[in-house]
Amino acid sequence: MTQKLFYDDPYICEGSGKILNIEEKDNKFEVVLDKTPFYPEGGGQPCDLGTINGIPVEYVHEKDDVIYHVMKRKPEGEVAVCKVDFLRRRDNIQQHTGEHLLSAAFFKLYKGVNCGFHMGDDYITIDIDMEEVTDGMIKNIEEEVNSYIYMNVPTKTYFMSKEDAKKLPLRKAIKAEGRIRIVQLGDVDYSACCGTHVVRTGEVGIVKILKVEKYKGMTRVYFKCGERALEECMKEHDIITSLQKVFSTEADKLADRAASQIEELANLKKLLSEYKKKDAKIEAEKLMKTSSEKLIVANYEDKDFDFIQEIYEEIKNEEKALILTSGEDNRIIFAQNGIENVDCGKIFKQNIKEFNGRGGGNAKRSQAAFSDKEDLNKFVEFLKQKFI
């Protein structure tokens, strides 16, 4: 059994222990000490990282009350000098205690029970057994959870039997057996937990909910605590400040200004689309007047694919074959109506790879894109040979 120094002091990050055993496994060494400040992965909390005798500790796990420190190199000697990454430990402590407080707020206000917990490097989530959580509920919960932090109540941790633990006002049923470790946050929350936590709730700093989404009949809540939450708020503040400069308005008017700009842009896009259609219709009429052949070939160097698509829509019912190309994005439409022995899709499928193109279609219409103009032009010349 390894003595867990992190239970004596959640902020302890240095200490010495006696090396009891070293096992080689998968080209790495799993080191067992008589006591350690390294927290092993468990209870939804990532493990501590750091060094033993100056050698990096890559992973820490526990089995049958024995803690294993996974390392690439074997430490020498009998004594292990342990140094835990303090910033990582503090971050884990803030996130984990914040999760307890947030879960307590959900339970107190809406009887929502935390059914899942994930602590990652980028975000933290809990899964609450509530199908719907509204914006108003989120506001209430944020105010409630942060009030627990402002109260700055002390944290207590202690072990007891499962039967005695059941007598406590727990917000969640205990699944573990044997001696149960209880984490008590003042009178705010009682939970069975093996993780490391703050000494007083004020050390969490802040809890900020980022978003919620439906998940398997429940609601998944994304949030950050402590320094992570501060960094998130600073990042969002920088974004808002930049947008204020772009829109020349105050922060509380940004949403209205952005909505107005989006509406204006949508109207302009609609107007532009109408002009493009008119332009394409005029071009299609010109092609029909100037071409007496069964094959119409036209390249539009400064037009995009949408433009040649509009031309195709105007001519597609004529008994013609069309080769329309866009020089702006190196794309082609090859189509035919009433032309015997011309299967557009089959021609593309059998030949287009030779010209470094990607695309396909059916017997009457195919389209493709090319990496450069030279390949596109070569393919056009190839297609024209089908009609000579």
C-alpha positions in Angstrom: 0.0 0.0 0.0 1.4 3.4 -1.0 1.1 6.3 1.4 -0.7 9.1 -0.4 0.9 12.4 0.6 -1.6 14.4 -1.5 -4.3 13.4 0.9 -2.4 15.0 3.8 -2.0 18.2 1.8 -3.7 18.7 -1.6 -1.0 21.2 -2.6 2.0 19.1 -1.6 4.1 18.7 -4.7 7.5 17.7 -3.4 8.6 14.8 -1.2 10.9 11.8 -0.9 10.0 8.2 -0.8 11.7 4.8 -0.7 11.8 2.9 -3.9 10.1 -0.5 -3.1 9.9 -2.0 -6.6 10.5 -1.3 -10.3 8.7 -3.4 -12.9 9.7 -3.2 -16.6 6.6 -3.3 -18.9 6.3 -2.3 -22.6 9.8 -0.8 -22.7 9.0 1.4 -19.7 9.5 1.3 -16.0 6.7 1.3 -13.4 8.2 2.5 -10.1 6.5 1.8 -6.7 7.4 4.0 -3.7 6.5 3.6 -0.1 4.9 7.2 -0.2 4.3 9.7 -3.0 2.9 13.1 -3.7 1.9 12.0 -7.2 -1.9 11.7 -7.6 -2.8 8.7 -9.9 -5.5 8.9 -12.5 -8.9 8.2 -11.1 -12.4 9.5 -10.3 -12.4 11.5 -13.5 -9.3 13.4 -12.6 -6.1 13.2 -14.7 -2.9 12.0 -13.0 -0.1 14.3 -11.8 3.0 14.7 -13.9 6.5 15.7 -12.9 9.9 14.1 -12.2 11.5 11.5 -9.9 15.2 12.0 -9.5 15.1 14.4 -12.4 13.5 11.8 -14.7 10.1 12.7 -16.2 7.1 10.8 -14.9 4.8 10.2 -17.9 1.8 8.5 -16.2 0.6 7.5 -12.8 -2.0 4.9 -12.0 -3.2 2.8 -9.0 -4.1 -0.8 -8.5 -5.0 -2.5 -5.3 -3.8 0.5 -3.2 -0.4 0.5 -4.9 0.6 3.6 -7.0 2.7 3.0 -10.1 4.8 5.8 -11.6 5.5 5.1 -15.3 8.8 6.3 -16.6 11.0 5.8 -19.7 14.2 5.6 -17.6 14.8 3.7 -14.4 15.7 5.9 -11.4 18.9 4.8 -9.6 19.4 4.4 -5.9 17.0 3.6 -3.1 15.5 7.1 -2.6 13.1 8.8 -4.9 13.0 12.6 -4.9 9.6 13.6 -6.3 8.6 16.9 -7.8 5.1 17.3 -9.1 4.1 19.9 -11.7 2.4 22.4 -9.4 0.5 24.3 -12.1 -1.0 21.1 -13.4 -2.0 20.0 -9.9 -3.6 23.4 -9.1 -5.5 23.3 -12.3 -6.8 19.8 -11.7 -7.8 20.9 -8.1 -9.7 23.9 -9.4 -11.5 22.0 -12.1 -12.5 19.1 -9.9 -13.7 21.1 -6.9 -15.5 23.4 -9.4 -17.2 20.3 -10.8 -18.5 19.4 -7.3 -19.8 22.9 -6.7 -21.5 23.1 -10.2 -23.1 19.7 -9.6 -24.3 20.8 -6.2 -25.9 23.9 -7.8 -27.8 21.8 -10.4 -29.0 19.5 -7.7 -30.1 22.2 -5.3 -31.9 24.3 -7.9 -33.4 21.7 -10.2 -32.7 18.3 -8.7 -30.4 17.5 -11.6 -28.0 14.7 -10.9 -24.5 14.5 -12.4 -24.3 11.2 -14.2 -20.9 11.7 -16.0 -17.8 13.7 -15.6 -14.9 14.3 -18.0 -11.8 16.5 -17.3 -9.8 17.1 -20.4 -7.0 19.5 -21.3 -9.3 21.7 -23.4 -12.6 21.5 -21.6 -14.6 20.0 -18.6 -18.0 18.4 -19.0 -20.7 17.0 -16.7 -23.8 15.1 -17.9 -26.9 16.1 -16.0 -30.0 13.9 -16.1 -32.2 16.7 -17.4 -33.5 16.7 -20.9 -33.6 20.5 -21.2 -31.6 23.3 -19.6 -32.6 26.8 -20.6 -30.6 30.0 -20.8 -32.4 31.3 -17.8 -31.5 28.1 -15.8 -27.9 28.5 -16.8 -27.9 32.1 -15.4 -29.4 30.9 -12.1 -26.9 28.0 -11.8 -23.9 30.3 -12.5 -25.0 32.7 -9.9 -25.6 29.9 -7.4 -22.3 28.1 -8.0 -20.2 31.2 -7.8 -22.0 32.2 -4.6 -20.5 29.0 -3.1 -17.1 30.2 -4.1 -17.6 33.7 -2.6 -18.6 32.0 0.7 -15.1 30.6 0.9 -16.2 27.7 3.1 -13.6 25.2 4.2 -13.2 21.7 2.6 -13.1 18.6 4.7 -12.1 15.1 3.6 -12.4 12.0 5.7 -12.9 8.2 5.4 -15.9 6.3 6.7 -17.8 3.1 6.2 -20.4 2.9 3.4 -23.2 2.5 5.9 -22.1 5.6 7.8 -21.6 7.5 4.6 -25.2 6.8 3.5 -26.4 8.8 6.5 -24.8 12.0 5.1 -26.9 14.4 2.8 -25.2 13.0 -0.3 -26.4 14.3 -3.7 -25.5 11.1 -5.4 -25.6 7.4 -4.4 -22.4 5.7 -3.6 -21.3 2.8 -5.9 -17.9 2.0 -4.3 -17.5 -0.6 -1.6 -15.2 -0.6 1.5 -13.9 2.6 3.1 -15.4 5.6 1.5 -13.6 9.0 1.2 -16.0 11.9 1.6 -15.3 15.4 0.3 -17.3 17.9 2.2 -17.5 21.5 1.0 -18.9 23.4 4.0 -22.6 22.6 4.1 -22.9 23.0 0.3 -21.9 19.6 -0.9 -21.1 16.1 0.4 -19.7 13.6 -2.2 -17.8 10.4 -2.3 -14.6 11.2 -4.2 -11.0 10.1 -4.4 -9.7 13.3 -6.0 -7.7 16.3 -4.8 -9.6 19.4 -3.8 -9.1 23.0 -2.6 -8.7 23.8 1.1 -11.4 26.5 0.8 -13.9 27.0 -2.0 -12.6 30.5 -2.7 -9.5 28.9 -4.2 -11.7 27.8 -7.2 -11.8 31.4 -8.3 -14.7 31.2 -10.7 -16.9 28.7 -12.6 -18.0 29.7 -16.1 -20.5 27.6 -18.1 -19.5 27.7 -21.8 -22.3 25.9 -23.5 -24.9 23.0 -23.1 -26.0 20.4 -25.5 -28.4 17.5 -25.6 -26.7 14.1 -25.0 -28.3 10.7 -24.7 -31.5 12.0 -23.2 -29.5 14.2 -20.8 -27.8 17.6 -21.0 -24.0 17.8 -21.4 -22.6 21.0 -19.7 -19.2 22.4 -20.9 -17.5 24.7 -18.3 -14.2 25.9 -17.0 -13.0 26.9 -13.6 -10.3 29.0 -12.0 -7.4 30.1 -14.2 -8.9 28.3 -17.2 -12.1 30.3 -16.8 -10.1 33.5 -16.4 -8.2 32.8 -19.6 -11.5 32.1 -21.4 -13.0 35.4 -20.2 -9.8 37.3 -21.3 -9.9 35.7 -24.7 -13.6 36.5 -25.1 -13.0 40.1 -23.9 -10.3 40.5 -26.6 -12.7 39.3 -29.2 -15.4 41.6 -28.1 -13.0 44.6 -28.0 -11.9 43.8 -31.5 -15.5 43.6 -32.7 -16.4 46.9 -31.1 -13.7 48.5 -33.2 -14.9 46.8 -36.3 -18.6 47.8 -35.8 -17.8 51.1 -34.0 -20.3 50.4 -31.3 -20.6 49.4 -27.6 -20.4 45.8 -26.4 -24.2 45.6 -25.5 -25.1 46.7 -29.0 -22.8 44.3 -30.9 -25.5 41.6 -31.4 -28.0 44.0 -32.9 -25.3 45.6 -35.1 -24.1 42.1 -36.3 -27.7 41.0 -37.0 -28.2 44.2 -39.1 -25.0 43.6 -41.0 -25.9 39.9 -41.7 -29.3 41.0 -43.0 -27.8 43.6 -45.2 -25.2 41.1 -46.5 -28.0 38.6 -47.3 -29.9 41.2 -49.3 -26.8 42.1 -51.2 -26.1 38.4 -51.9 -29.6 38.0 -53.2 -29.3 41.0 -55.4 -25.9 39.8 -56.7 -27.4 36.4 -57.5 -30.2 38.0 -59.5 -27.6 40.0 -61.5 -25.6 36.8 -62.1 -28.7 35.0 -63.4 -29.5 37.8 -65.7 -25.9 38.0 -66.9 -25.9 34.2 -67.5 -29.2 34.3 -69.3 -27.9 37.0 -71.7 -24.7 34.9 -72.3 -26.8 31.8 -72.9 -28.9 33.6 -75.5 -25.8 34.9 -77.2 -24.3 31.4 -77.4 -27.5 30.0 -79.0 -27.5 32.8 -81.6 -23.9 32.5 -82.5 -23.6 28.7 -82.5 -25.2 26.6 -85.3 -23.2 23.5 -84.3 -24.3 20.7 -82.1 -21.3 21.4 -79.7 -21.1 24.7 -77.8 -17.7 25.4 -76.2 -17.2 28.5 -74.0 -14.6 29.5 -71.4 -15.1 32.2 -68.9 -11.8 33.2 -67.5 -13.0 35.6 -64.9 -16.3 33.8 -63.9 -16.9 31.2 -61.2 -18.6 27.9 -61.4 -22.0 29.3 -60.3 -22.0 31.4 -63.5 -21.4 28.5 -65.9 -24.0 26.5 -63.9 -26.6 29.2 -64.6 -25.7 29.1 -68.3 -26.2 25.4 -68.3 -29.6 25.7 -66.7 -30.7 28.0 -69.6 -29.5 25.7 -72.4 -29.8 22.2 -70.9 -33.1 21.4 -72.8 -31.7 22.3 -76.2 -30.4 19.5 -78.4 -26.8 20.5 -77.9 -23.6 19.3 -76.3 -22.0 21.8 -73.9 -18.4 22.3 -72.7 -18.5 25.2 -70.3 -15.4 26.1 -68.2 -14.7 28.5 -65.3 -11.2 30.0 -65.3 -11.7 31.4 -61.8 -11.8 28.0 -60.2 -10.7 25.6 -63.0 -13.9 23.7 -63.2 -15.9 22.3 -66.1 -19.5 21.3 -67.0 -19.8 18.8 -69.8 -23.5 18.0 -70.8 -25.6 16.8 -73.7 -29.2 16.6 -74.6 -30.3 14.4 -77.5 -26.8 13.6 -78.7 -26.4 9.9 -79.6 -23.4 7.9 -78.5 -22.2 10.5 -75.9 -22.3 9.4 -72.3 -20.9 12.2 -70.2 -20.5 10.3 -67.0 -18.8 7.3 -68.7 -16.3 9.6 -70.6 -15.4 11.3 -67.3 -15.0 8.0 -65.4 -12.8 6.4 -68.1 -10.5 9.4 -68.8 -10.5 12.2 -66.3 -7.8 10.8 -64.0 -5.4 11.0 -67.0 -5.8 14.8 -66.8 -5.5 15.1 -63.0 -9.2 16.0 -62.7 -11.7 15.0 -60.0 -15.4 14.6 -60.7 -18.2 12.6 -62.4 -21.8 12.6 -63.2 -24.4 10.8 -65.3 -25.0 10.2 -69.0 -26.4 13.7 -69.6 -24.3 15.8 -67.3 -20.9 15.7 -65.6 -18.7 18.2 -63.8 -15.1 18.2 -62.6 -12.4 20.3 -61.0 -8.7 20.5 -62.0 -5.6 21.4 -60.0 -4.4 23.8 -62.8 -5.5 25.5 -65.9 -3.3 23.5 -68.2 -4.9 20.2 -67.3 -8.3 21.8 -67.7 -7.5 23.0 -71.2 -6.1 19.7 -72.3 -9.2 17.9 -71.1 -11.4 20.4 -73.1 -9.4 19.6 -76.2 -9.8 15.9 -75.5 -13.6 16.3 -75.3 -13.8 18.4 -78.5 -12.2 15.5 -80.4 -15.4 13.4 -79.6 -17.4 15.6 -81.9 -15.0 15.8 -84.9 
